[in-house]
Amino acid sequence: MSPGQTVTAFIKAIERKDIAAAVAMASPEISYENMPISPVVGREGLAQVLEMFLGSAHEVEWQIVSQFEIGATVVNERLDRFQIGDGWLELPIAGFFQIDDDGKVALWRDYFDMGSYQRQFTELAGG
């Protein structure tokens, strides 16, 4: 798979809430950086964060608006959507991925507005 195909498959696994499949596509030393939160390093940490973000969502849709790759680097613009209760939390994202020589996601860095996430989550989760 090309780096872009790897990232797309990784995102599809997350949309299915298949954390095991997503983690299997990650390097053992993955650095997952949700800006502005501190990085999470390693597959176990990645699995914990994905469980936290996906656990309260009934459905997950990550719409890739645009995506391009330069060598082993993939950049995408996404609208990450999480159905929580009767509504949808929608979060615009700029994502950066680095694919290692084994075809695994070695770096995943997402930029987003934490305040928007927190406001929407509080409203949808009821507290």
MMTF fields as JSON, N, C-alpha, C and O atoms, coordinates in Angstrom:
{
  "mmtfVersion": "1.0.0",
  "mmtfProducer": "UNKNOWN",
  "numBonds": 507,
  "numAtoms": 508,
  "numGroups": 127,
  "numChains": 1,
  "numModels": 1,
  "chainsPerModel": [1],
  "groupsPerChain": [127],
  "chainIdList": ["A"],
  "bondAtomList": [4, 2, 8, 6, 12, 10, 16, 14, 20, 18, 24, 22, 28, 26, 32, 30, 36, 34, 40, 38, 44, 42, 48, 46, 52, 50, 56, 54, 60, 58, 64, 62, 68, 66, 72, 70, 76, 74, 80, 78, 84, 82, 88, 86, 92, 90, 96, 94, 100, 98, 104, 102, 108, 106, 112, 110, 116, 114, 120, 118, 124, 122, 128, 126, 132, 130, 136, 134, 140, 138, 144, 142, 148, 146, 152, 150, 156, 154, 160, 158, 164, 162, 168, 166, 172, 170, 176, 174, 180, 178, 184, 182, 188, 186, 192, 190, 196, 194, 200, 198, 204, 202, 208, 206, 212, 210, 216, 214, 220, 218, 224, 222, 228, 226, 232, 230, 236, 234, 240, 238, 244, 242, 248, 246, 252, 250, 256, 254, 260, 258, 264, 262, 268, 266, 272, 270, 276, 274, 280, 278, 284, 282, 288, 286, 292, 290, 296, 294, 300, 298, 304, 302, 308, 306, 312, 310, 316, 314, 320, 318, 324, 322, 328, 326, 332, 330, 336, 334, 340, 338, 344, 342, 348, 346, 352, 350, 356, 354, 360, 358, 364, 362, 368, 366, 372, 370, 376, 374, 380, 378, 384, 382, 388, 386, 392, 390, 396, 394, 400, 398, 404, 402, 408, 406, 412, 410, 416, 414, 420, 418, 424, 422, 428, 426, 432, 430, 436, 434, 440, 438, 444, 442, 448, 446, 452, 450, 456, 454, 460, 458, 464, 462, 468, 466, 472, 470, 476, 474, 480, 478, 484, 482, 488, 486, 492, 490, 496, 494, 500, 498, 504, 502],
  "bondOrderList": [1, 1, 1, 1, 1, 1, 1, 1, 1, 1, 1, 1, 1, 1, 1, 1, 1, 1, 1, 1, 1, 1, 1, 1, 1, 1, 1, 1, 1, 1, 1, 1, 1, 1, 1, 1, 1, 1, 1, 1, 1, 1, 1, 1, 1, 1, 1, 1, 1, 1, 1, 1, 1, 1, 1, 1, 1, 1, 1, 1, 1, 1, 1, 1, 1, 1, 1, 1, 1, 1, 1, 1, 1, 1, 1, 1, 1, 1, 1, 1, 1, 1, 1, 1, 1, 1, 1, 1, 1, 1, 1, 1, 1, 1, 1, 1, 1, 1, 1, 1, 1, 1, 1, 1, 1, 1, 1, 1, 1, 1, 1, 1, 1, 1, 1, 1, 1, 1, 1, 1, 1, 1, 1, 1, 1, 1],
  "groupList": [{"groupName": "MET", "atomNameList": ["N", "CA", "C", "O"], "elementList": ["N", "C", "C", "O"], "formalChargeList": [0, 0, 0, 0], "bondAtomList": [1, 0, 2, 1, 3, 2], "bondOrderList": [1, 1, 2], "singleLetterCode": "M", "chemCompType": "L-PEPTIDE LINKING"}, {"groupName": "SER", "atomNameList": ["N", "CA", "C", "O"], "elementList": ["N", "C", "C", "O"], "formalChargeList": [0, 0, 0, 0], "bondAtomList": [1, 0, 2, 1, 3, 2], "bondOrderList": [1, 1, 2], "singleLetterCode": "S", "chemCompType": "L-PEPTIDE LINKING"}, {"groupName": "PRO", "atomNameList": ["N", "CA", "C", "O"], "elementList": ["N", "C", "C", "O"], "formalChargeList": [0, 0, 0, 0], "bondAtomList": [1, 0, 2, 1, 3, 2], "bondOrderList": [1, 1, 2], "singleLetterCode": "P", "chemCompType": "L-PEPTIDE LINKING"}, {"groupName": "GLY", "atomNameList": ["N", "CA", "C", "O"], "elementList": ["N", "C", "C", "O"], "formalChargeList": [0, 0, 0, 0], "bondAtomList": [1, 0, 2, 1, 3, 2], "bondOrderList": [1, 1, 2], "singleLetterCode": "G", "chemCompType": "PEPTIDE LINKING"}, {"groupName": "GLN", "atomNameList": ["N", "CA", "C", "O"], "elementList": ["N", "C", "C", "O"], "formalChargeList": [0, 0, 0, 0], "bondAtomList": [1, 0, 2, 1, 3, 2], "bondOrderList": [1, 1, 2], "singleLetterCode": "Q", "chemCompType": "L-PEPTIDE LINKING"}, {"groupName": "THR", "atomNameList": ["N", "CA", "C", "O"], "elementList": ["N", "C", "C", "O"], "formalChargeList": [0, 0, 0, 0], "bondAtomList": [1, 0, 2, 1, 3, 2], "bondOrderList": [1, 1, 2], "singleLetterCode": "T", "chemCompType": "L-PEPTIDE LINKING"}, {"groupName": "VAL", "atomNameList": ["N", "CA", "C", "O"], "elementList": ["N", "C", "C", "O"], "formalChargeList": [0, 0, 0, 0], "bondAtomList": [1, 0, 2, 1, 3, 2], "bondOrderList": [1, 1, 2], "singleLetterCode": "V", "chemCompType": "L-PEPTIDE LINKING"}, {"groupName": "ALA", "atomNameList": ["N", "CA", "C", "O"], "elementList": ["N", "C", "C", "O"], "formalChargeList": [0, 0, 0, 0], "bondAtomList": [1, 0, 2, 1, 3, 2], "bondOrderList": [1, 1, 2], "singleLetterCode": "A", "chemCompType": "L-PEPTIDE LINKING"}, {"groupName": "PHE", "atomNameList": ["N", "CA", "C", "O"], "elementList": ["N", "C", "C", "O"], "formalChargeList": [0, 0, 0, 0], "bondAtomList": [1, 0, 2, 1, 3, 2], "bondOrderList": [1, 1, 2], "singleLetterCode": "F", "chemCompType": "L-PEPTIDE LINKING"}, {"groupName": "ILE", "atomNameList": ["N", "CA", "C", "O"], "elementList": ["N", "C", "C", "O"], "formalChargeList": [0, 0, 0, 0], "bondAtomList": [1, 0, 2, 1, 3, 2], "bondOrderList": [1, 1, 2], "singleLetterCode": "I", "chemCompType": "L-PEPTIDE LINKING"}, {"groupName": "LYS", "atomNameList": ["N", "CA", "C", "O"], "elementList": ["N", "C", "C", "O"], "formalChargeList": [0, 0, 0, 0], "bondAtomList": [1, 0, 2, 1, 3, 2], "bondOrderList": [1, 1, 2], "singleLetterCode": "K", "chemCompType": "L-PEPTIDE LINKING"}, {"groupName": "GLU", "atomNameList": ["N", "CA", "C", "O"], "elementList": ["N", "C", "C", "O"], "formalChargeList": [0, 0, 0, 0], "bondAtomList": [1, 0, 2, 1, 3, 2], "bondOrderList": [1, 1, 2], "singleLetterCode": "E", "chemCompType": "L-PEPTIDE LINKING"}, {"groupName": "ARG", "atomNameList": ["N", "CA", "C", "O"], "elementList": ["N", "C", "C", "O"], "formalChargeList": [0, 0, 0, 0], "bondAtomList": [1, 0, 2, 1, 3, 2], "bondOrderList": [1, 1, 2], "singleLetterCode": "R", "chemCompType": "L-PEPTIDE LINKING"}, {"groupName": "ASP", "atomNameList": ["N", "CA", "C", "O"], "elementList": ["N", "C", "C", "O"], "formalChargeList": [0, 0, 0, 0], "bondAtomList": [1, 0, 2, 1, 3, 2], "bondOrderList": [1, 1, 2], "singleLetterCode": "D", "chemCompType": "L-PEPTIDE LINKING"}, {"groupName": "TYR", "atomNameList": ["N", "CA", "C", "O"], "elementList": ["N", "C", "C", "O"], "formalChargeList": [0, 0, 0, 0], "bondAtomList": [1, 0, 2, 1, 3, 2], "bondOrderList": [1, 1, 2], "singleLetterCode": "Y", "chemCompType": "L-PEPTIDE LINKING"}, {"groupName": "ASN", "atomNameList": ["N", "CA", "C", "O"], "elementList": ["N", "C", "C", "O"], "formalChargeList": [0, 0, 0, 0], "bondAtomList": [1, 0, 2, 1, 3, 2], "bondOrderList": [1, 1, 2], "singleLetterCode": "N", "chemCompType": "L-PEPTIDE LINKING"}, {"groupName": "LEU", "atomNameList": ["N", "CA", "C", "O"], "elementList": ["N", "C", "C", "O"], "formalChargeList": [0, 0, 0, 0], "bondAtomList": [1, 0, 2, 1, 3, 2], "bondOrderList": [1, 1, 2], "singleLetterCode": "L", "chemCompType": "L-PEPTIDE LINKING"}, {"groupName": "HIS", "atomNameList": ["N", "CA", "C", "O"], "elementList": ["N", "C", "C", "O"], "formalChargeList": [0, 0, 0, 0], "bondAtomList": [1, 0, 2, 1, 3, 2], "bondOrderList": [1, 1, 2], "singleLetterCode": "H", "chemCompType": "L-PEPTIDE LINKING"}, {"groupName": "TRP", "atomNameList": ["N", "CA", "C", "O"], "elementList": ["N", "C", "C", "O"], "formalChargeList": [0, 0, 0, 0], "bondAtomList": [1, 0, 2, 1, 3, 2], "bondOrderList": [1, 1, 2], "singleLetterCode": "W", "chemCompType": "L-PEPTIDE LINKING"}],
  "groupTypeList": [0, 1, 2, 3, 4, 5, 6, 5, 7, 8, 9, 10, 7, 9, 11, 12, 10, 13, 9, 7, 7, 7, 6, 7, 0, 7, 1, 2, 11, 9, 1, 14, 11, 15, 0, 2, 9, 1, 2, 6, 6, 3, 12, 11, 3, 16, 7, 4, 6, 16, 11, 0, 8, 16, 3, 1, 7, 17, 11, 6, 11, 18, 4, 9, 6, 1, 4, 8, 11, 9, 3, 7, 5, 6, 6, 15, 11, 12, 16, 13, 12, 8, 4, 9, 3, 13, 3, 18, 16, 11, 16, 2, 9, 7, 3, 8, 8, 4, 9, 13, 13, 13, 3, 10, 6, 7, 16, 18, 12, 13, 14, 8, 13, 0, 3, 1, 14, 4, 12, 4, 8, 5, 11, 16, 7, 3, 3],
  "groupIdList": [1, 2, 3, 4, 5, 6, 7, 8, 9, 10, 11, 12, 13, 14, 15, 16, 17, 18, 19, 20, 21, 22, 23, 24, 25, 26, 27, 28, 29, 30, 31, 32, 33, 34, 35, 36, 37, 38, 39, 40, 41, 42, 43, 44, 45, 46, 47, 48, 49, 50, 51, 52, 53, 54, 55, 56, 57, 58, 59, 60, 61, 62, 63, 64, 65, 66, 67, 68, 69, 70, 71, 72, 73, 74, 75, 76, 77, 78, 79, 80, 81, 82, 83, 84, 85, 86, 87, 88, 89, 90, 91, 92, 93, 94, 95, 96, 97, 98, 99, 100, 101, 102, 103, 104, 105, 106, 107, 108, 109, 110, 111, 112, 113, 114, 115, 116, 117, 118, 119, 120, 121, 122, 123, 124, 125, 126, 127],
  "secStructList": [7, 7, 2, 2, 2, 2, 2, 2, 2, 2, 2, 2, 2, 2, 2, 6, 6, 7, 2, 2, 2, 2, 2, 2, 6, 3, 3, 3, 3, 3, 3, 3, 3, 3, 3, 6, 1, 7, 7, 3, 3, 1, 2, 2, 2, 2, 2, 2, 2, 2, 2, 2, 2, 2, 2, 6, 7, 1, 3, 3, 3, 3, 3, 3, 3, 3, 3, 3, 3, 3, 6, 6, 3, 3, 3, 3, 3, 3, 3, 3, 3, 3, 3, 3, 6, 6, 3, 3, 3, 3, 3, 3, 3, 3, 3, 3, 3, 3, 3, 7, 6, 6, 1, 7, 3, 3, 3, 3, 3, 3, 3, 7, 7, 2, 2, 2, 2, 2, 2, 2, 2, 2, 2, 2, 2, 6, 7],
  "xCoordList": [0.841, 0.0, 0.883, 1.974, 0.396, 1.08, 0.822, -0.097, 1.623, 1.354, -0.083, -0.723, -0.582, -1.954, -2.983, -3.958, -2.774, -3.688, -3.626, -4.646, -2.449, -2.298, -3.097, -3.813, -2.976, -3.709, -5.212, -5.967, -5.651, -7.082, -7.594, -8.669, -6.845, -7.248, -7.26, -8.136, -6.294, -6.212, -7.462, -8.06, -7.846, -9.04, -10.297, -11.192, -10.38, -11.548, -11.687, -12.801, -10.564, -10.615, -11.151, -11.941, -10.725, -11.211, -12.702, -13.444, -13.146, -14.576, -15.406, -16.527, -14.861, -15.562, -15.456, -16.055, -14.677, -14.377, -13.637, -13.778, -12.842, -12.03, -10.635, -9.697, -10.538, -9.306, -8.155, -7.028, -8.423, -7.366, -6.786, -5.569, -7.628, -7.142, -6.335, -5.296, -6.807, -6.081, -4.712, -3.703, -4.68, -3.428, -2.45, -1.241, -2.968, -2.1, -1.442, -0.404, -2.032, -1.465, -0.461, 0.133, -0.271, 0.637, 1.974, 2.044, 3.013, 4.338, 4.297, 3.554, 5.076, 5.139, 5.566, 5.218, 6.308, 6.782, 5.985, 6.49, 4.77, 3.984, 3.95, 3.868, 4.014, 3.776, 2.471, 2.373, 1.479, 0.154, 0.041, 0.064, -0.083, -0.036, -1.307, -1.468, -2.207, -3.426, -3.104, -3.126, -2.806, -2.393, -3.606, -4.636, -3.557, -2.414, -2.129, -1.478, -2.587, -2.373, -0.973, -0.439, -0.394, 0.921, 0.881, -0.146, 1.984, 2.033, 1.813, 2.17, 1.212, 1.058, 1.96, 1.868, 2.833, 3.798, 3.497, 3.277, 3.491, 3.306, 1.889, 0.937, 1.782, 0.481, -0.514, -1.701, -0.037, -0.949, -1.576, -2.779, -0.764, -1.283, -2.248, -3.274, -1.916, -2.811, -4.16, -5.202, -4.151, -5.401, -6.227, -7.445, -5.585, -6.301, -6.96, -8.108, -6.233, -6.793, -7.941, -8.97, -7.775, -8.859, -10.1, -11.22, -9.913, -11.056, -11.762, -12.991, -11.002, -11.59, -12.391, -13.527, -11.795, -12.466, -13.646, -14.648, -13.534, -14.567, -15.624, -16.721, -15.307, -16.189, -17.583, -18.547, -17.716, -19.032, -19.794, -20.938, -19.168, -19.799, -20.536, -20.002, -21.777, -22.55, -22.053, -21.974, -21.721, -21.177, -20.023, -19.96, -19.108, -17.955, -17.82, -17.802, -17.727, -17.497, -16.37, -16.468, -15.312, -14.217, -14.163, -13.652, -14.687, -14.764, -13.462, -13.112, -12.758, -11.526, -11.915, -12.449, -11.647, -11.967, -10.911, -11.236, -9.645, -8.543, -7.386, -7.225, -6.589, -5.45, -4.374, -4.654, -3.137, -2.025, -0.844, -0.755, 0.055, 1.24, 2.484, 2.502, 3.515, 4.837, 5.785, 6.102, 6.228, 7.055, 6.269, 5.18, 6.817, 6.175, 5.283, 4.76, 5.109, 4.278, 2.922, 2.835, 1.866, 0.497, -0.134, -0.034, -0.781, -1.474, -2.921, -3.206, -3.834, -5.231, -5.989, -5.631, -7.048, -8.018, -9.259, -9.757, -9.764, -10.901, -11.975, -11.74, -13.159, -14.222, -14.527, -15.168, -14.06, -14.289, -15.63, -15.873, -16.502, -17.859, -18.075, -17.721, -18.666, -18.961, -20.423, -20.83, -21.223, -22.606, -22.639, -22.284, -23.076, -23.169, -24.601, -25.05, -25.313, -26.727, -27.471, -27.324, -28.27, -29.064, -28.39, -28.978, -27.178, -26.523, -25.153, -24.674, -24.546, -23.218, -22.24, -22.497, -21.127, -19.997, -19.196, -18.815, -18.937, -18.211, -16.974, -17.052, -15.832, -14.569, -13.687, -13.221, -13.448, -12.492, -11.082, -10.676, -10.353, -9.034, -8.046, -8.403, -6.82, -5.694, -4.803, -4.269, -4.638, -3.887, -2.596, -2.545, -1.559, -0.249, 0.171, 0.121, 0.584, 0.97, 2.325, 2.622, 3.135, 4.41, 4.355, 4.068, 4.63, 4.601, 6.047, 6.897, 6.319, 7.685, 7.992, 7.141, 9.202, 9.644, 8.879, 8.89, 8.214, 7.412, 5.959, 5.132, 5.654, 4.292, 3.342, 2.126, 3.884, 3.081, 3.053, 3.969, 2.003, 1.882, 2.827, 2.623, 3.863, 4.864, 4.592, 4.957, 3.951, 3.604, 2.21, 1.897, 1.379, 0.036, -0.162, -0.196, -0.291, -0.45, -1.7, -1.787, -2.664, -3.893, -3.947, -3.654, -4.326, -4.53, -6.022, -6.68, -6.559, -7.985, -8.208, -7.293, -9.422, -9.797, -10.352, -11.487, -9.555, -9.955, -11.211, -12.065, -11.328, -12.503, -13.779, -14.793, -13.745, -14.91, -15.277, -16.451, -14.266, -14.503, -15.169, -16.179, -14.616, -15.121, -16.548, -17.388, -16.823, -18.177, -19.195, -20.249, -18.874, -19.808, -20.007, -21.131, -18.909, -19.016, -19.863, -20.714, -19.646, -20.413, -21.897, -22.745, -22.206, -23.599, -24.242, -25.374, -23.53, -24.105, -24.15, -25.077, -23.152, -23.089, -23.867, -24.035, -24.336, -25.163, -24.394, -24.883, -23.187, -22.473, -21.038, -20.285],
  "yCoordList": [-1.186, 0.0, 1.245, 1.255, 2.271, 3.561, 4.197, 3.781, 5.201, 5.872, 6.42, 6.32, 6.998, 7.512, 6.415, 6.604, 5.276, 4.143, 3.608, 3.199, 3.609, 3.169, 4.063, 3.571, 5.374, 6.311, 6.153, 6.175, 5.998, 5.824, 4.549, 4.562, 3.45, 2.197, 2.344, 1.799, 3.076, 3.351, 4.102, 3.759, 5.112, 5.903, 5.05, 5.168, 4.203, 3.321, 2.392, 2.146, 1.873, 1.029, 1.821, 1.303, 3.068, 3.911, 4.177, 4.141, 4.439, 4.663, 3.438, 3.582, 2.245, 1.012, 0.76, -0.177, 1.618, 1.459, 0.152, -0.47, -0.252, -1.46, -1.045, -0.905, -0.857, -0.351, -1.32, -0.894, -2.603, -3.601, -3.491, -3.57, -3.312, -3.186, -1.906, -1.912, -0.805, 0.463, 0.353, 0.784, -0.217, -0.349, -1.258, -1.024, -2.282, -3.191, -2.475, -2.919, -1.378, -0.606, 0.436, 1.149, 0.526, 1.505, 0.854, -0.33, 1.646, 1.217, 0.976, 1.658, 0.024, -0.164, 1.108, 1.29, 1.979, 3.226, 4.444, 5.564, 4.255, 5.375, 6.527, 6.323, 7.73, 8.929, 9.532, 9.977, 9.541, 10.082, 11.41, 11.472, 12.475, 13.827, 14.567, 15.042, 14.661, 15.441, 16.829, 17.081, 17.73, 19.068, 19.781, 19.826, 20.309, 20.687, 19.747, 20.162, 18.514, 17.558, 16.941, 16.865, 16.513, 15.867, 14.594, 13.917, 14.262, 13.052, 11.774, 11.676, 10.8, 9.455, 8.573, 8.588, 7.803, 6.995, 5.511, 5.065, 4.758, 3.31, 2.877, 3.65, 1.614, 1.059, 1.007, 1.277, 0.662, 0.567, 1.928, 2.023, 2.965, 4.309, 4.736, 5.357, 4.4, 4.708, 4.034, 4.669, 2.761, 2.029, 2.685, 2.804, 3.108, 3.745, 5.046, 5.315, 5.855, 7.133, 6.897, 7.568, 5.953, 5.663, 5.157, 5.541, 4.311, 3.836, 4.995, 5.019, 5.958, 7.117, 7.966, 8.344, 8.266, 9.12, 8.428, 9.073, 7.133, 6.423, 5.787, 5.479, 5.587, 4.843, 5.408, 4.647, 6.717, 7.327, 7.556, 8.01, 7.247, 7.493, 6.248, 5.139, 6.465, 5.371, 5.085, 3.93, 6.139, 6.037, 7.011, 8.025, 6.692, 7.547, 7.694, 6.704, 8.927, 9.223, 10.238, 11.332, 9.882, 10.82, 11.105, 10.303, 12.236, 12.611, 13.289, 14.356, 12.665, 13.252, 14.258, 13.886, 15.531, 16.606, 16.663, 16.782, 16.575, 16.517, 15.767, 15.773, 15.123, 14.362, 14.314, 14.129, 14.483, 14.343, 13.718, 13.751, 13.153, 12.541, 13.047, 13.275, 13.214, 13.581, 12.555, 12.618, 11.625, 10.541, 9.745, 9.252, 9.619, 8.848, 9.697, 9.204, 10.975, 11.878, 12.049, 12.273, 11.939, 12.114, 13.238, 13.266, 14.159, 15.269, 15.217, 15.07, 15.34, 15.417, 16.463, 16.819, 16.933, 17.811, 16.959, 16.374, 16.89, 16.015, 16.751, 17.795, 16.167, 16.538, 15.265, 14.348, 15.219, 14.054, 14.234, 15.24, 13.24, 13.304, 12.112, 10.978, 12.397, 11.385, 11.53, 12.593, 10.471, 10.534, 10.199, 9.099, 11.18, 11.037, 11.383, 12.507, 10.43, 10.653, 10.857, 10.072, 11.91, 12.186, 13.166, 13.532, 13.592, 14.612, 14.173, 13.081, 15.056, 14.792, 15.851, 17.047, 15.412, 16.289, 16.343, 15.302, 17.541, 17.711, 18.559, 19.659, 18.024, 18.674, 18.741, 17.706, 19.939, 20.067, 19.727, 20.146, 18.973, 18.466, 18.692, 18.562, 19.026, 18.95, 17.838, 17.949, 16.773, 15.61, 15.411, 15.6, 15.028, 14.747, 13.348, 13.018, 12.535, 11.154, 10.888, 11.376, 10.11, 9.649, 8.132, 7.512, 7.537, 6.093, 5.584, 6.121, 4.548, 4.04, 3.052, 2.782, 2.526, 1.613, 0.297, -0.414, -0.033, -1.256, -1.02, -1.93, 0.214, 0.533, 0.793, 0.711, 1.107, 1.37, 2.866, 3.6, 3.303, 4.705, 4.926, 4.378, 5.735, 5.998, 7.306, 7.454, 8.251, 9.543, 9.908, 9.834, 10.304, 10.792, 12.049, 12.002, 13.168, 14.454, 15.139, 15.404, 15.427, 16.114, 17.486, 17.632, 18.481, 19.84, 20.128, 19.91, 20.622, 20.923, 21.917, 22.223, 22.412, 23.372, 22.612, 22.137, 22.502, 21.756, 22.356, 21.619, 23.677, 24.326, 23.901, 23.654, 23.813, 23.371, 21.936, 21.616, 21.075, 19.681, 19.622, 18.939, 20.326, 20.264, 20.805, 20.217, 21.929, 22.505, 21.534, 21.295, 20.979, 20.06, 18.789, 18.316, 18.242, 17.009, 17.223, 16.391, 18.322, 18.627, 18.754, 18.245, 19.421, 19.597, 18.266, 17.994, 17.436, 16.181, 15.091, 14.283, 15.087, 14.052, 14.448, 13.644, 15.678, 16.111, 16.414, 16.176, 16.94, 17.327, 17.147, 17.43],
  "zCoordList": [0.0, 0.0, 0.0, 0.571, -0.64, -0.597, 0.775, 1.481, 1.161, 2.436, 2.526, 3.572, 1.424, 1.432, 1.637, 2.364, 1.006, 1.181, 2.605, 3.16, 3.193, 4.577, 5.515, 6.388, 5.337, 6.192, 5.994, 6.966, 4.765, 4.501, 5.169, 5.769, 5.077, 5.721, 7.246, 7.918, 7.785, 9.218, 9.676, 10.696, 8.928, 9.256, 9.146, 9.983, 8.144, 7.991, 9.2, 9.662, 9.715, 10.91, 12.1, 12.889, 12.227, 13.323, 13.16, 14.142, 11.956, 11.725, 12.129, 12.616, 11.927, 12.319, 13.822, 14.348, 14.512, 15.931, 16.179, 17.231, 15.184, 15.27, 15.754, 14.97, 17.051, 17.645, 17.421, 17.171, 17.507, 17.298, 15.894, 15.725, 14.894, 13.517, 13.342, 12.682, 13.931, 13.822, 14.5, 13.941, 15.686, 16.431, 15.68, 15.701, 15.024, 14.252, 13.072, 12.582, 12.616, 11.506, 11.99, 11.181, 13.297, 13.895, 14.236, 14.566, 14.149, 14.589, 16.095, 16.802, 16.6, 18.058, 18.794, 19.961, 18.13, 18.745, 18.274, 18.345, 17.8, 17.281, 18.283, 19.494, 17.744, 18.536, 18.041, 16.898, 18.909, 18.586, 19.305, 20.534, 18.523, 19.07, 18.711, 17.587, 19.675, 19.534, 20.037, 21.242, 19.122, 19.533, 20.119, 19.447, 21.258, 22.077, 23.251, 24.21, 23.207, 24.291, 24.152, 23.046, 25.241, 25.213, 24.372, 24.327, 23.705, 22.871, 23.677, 24.851, 22.996, 23.532, 22.688, 21.46, 23.331, 22.599, 22.816, 23.942, 21.715, 21.775, 21.471, 21.575, 21.091, 20.697, 21.853, 21.664, 23.045, 24.187, 24.497, 24.74, 24.488, 24.718, 23.628, 23.905, 22.382, 21.264, 21.477, 21.312, 21.839, 22.062, 23.168, 23.038, 24.244, 25.348, 24.916, 25.271, 24.146, 23.7, 22.722, 22.804, 21.8, 20.856, 21.597, 21.26, 22.589, 23.377, 24.053, 24.117, 24.561, 25.232, 24.241, 24.523, 23.075, 22.096, 21.42, 21.112, 21.191, 20.44, 21.329, 20.862, 22.598, 23.49, 23.64, 23.723, 23.677, 23.889, 22.582, 22.6, 21.465, 20.162, 19.675, 19.688, 19.245, 18.648, 17.238, 16.817, 16.52, 15.174, 15.033, 15.729, 14.123, 13.859, 12.352, 11.62, 11.899, 10.475, 10.383, 10.938, 9.689, 9.465, 7.974, 7.191, 7.602, 6.19, 5.765, 6.271, 4.841, 4.319, 3.247, 2.202, 3.507, 2.572, 1.472, 0.291, 1.874, 0.91, 1.567, 2.787, 0.719, 1.239, 0.177, -1.007, 0.618, -0.318, 0.4, 1.627, -0.38, 0.202, -0.497, -1.706, 0.3, -0.192, 0.416, 1.604, -0.393, 0.127, 1.143, 0.849, 2.334, 3.396, 4.3, 5.3, 3.948, 4.741, 4.072, 2.864, 4.87, 4.379, 5.189, 6.416, 4.493, 5.142, 4.69, 3.502, 5.645, 5.235, 6.033, 7.155, 5.403, 6.031, 6.196, 5.234, 7.446, 7.724, 8.504, 9.112, 8.462, 9.387, 10.169, 9.656, 11.413, 12.26, 12.948, 13.614, 12.775, 13.333, 14.259, 13.935, 15.424, 16.426, 16.829, 17.298, 16.653, 17.101, 18.58, 19.003, 19.35, 20.803, 21.181, 20.957, 21.75, 22.037, 20.732, 19.796, 20.67, 19.474, 18.519, 17.501, 18.826, 18.001, 17.52, 17.827, 16.761, 16.189, 16.65, 16.518, 17.186, 17.456, 16.163, 15.627, 15.659, 14.4, 14.65, 15.197, 14.237, 14.547, 13.306, 12.83, 12.771, 11.663, 12.155, 13.239, 11.355, 11.732, 10.595, 9.424, 10.933, 10.003, 10.536, 11.639, 9.767, 10.219, 9.447, 8.231, 10.167, 9.574, 10.014, 11.199, 9.053, 9.314, 8.675, 7.585, 9.37, 8.819, 8.814, 9.838, 7.667, 7.512, 7.512, 6.802, 8.311, 8.403, 7.267, 6.419, 7.267, 6.208, 6.191, 5.186, 7.3, 7.373, 6.957, 7.023, 6.526, 6.115, 7.271, 7.104, 8.445, 9.648, 9.945, 9.574, 10.611, 11.018, 12.197, 13.28, 11.974, 13.008, 13.746, 14.913, 13.062, 13.659, 13.187, 11.999, 14.141, 13.825, 14.647, 15.877, 13.964, 14.637, 14.091, 12.892, 14.959, 14.574, 15.243, 16.43, 14.454, 14.952, 14.921, 13.904, 16.045, 16.147, 17.277, 18.041, 17.372, 18.403, 19.613, 19.585, 20.659, 21.849, 22.486, 22.977, 22.481, 23.062, 22.358, 23.011, 21.04, 20.275, 20.636, 20.824, 20.732, 21.112, 22.492, 22.661, 23.466, 24.834, 24.935, 25.616, 24.256, 24.283, 23.699, 24.29, 22.54, 21.897, 22.718, 22.881, 23.231, 24.002, 25.243, 25.56, 25.949, 27.154, 26.822, 27.555, 25.735, 25.321, 24.957, 25.356, 24.204, 23.732, 24.819, 24.861, 25.676, 26.717, 27.966, 28.883, 27.994, 29.116, 30.378, 31.482, 30.222, 31.423, 31.28, 32.211]
}
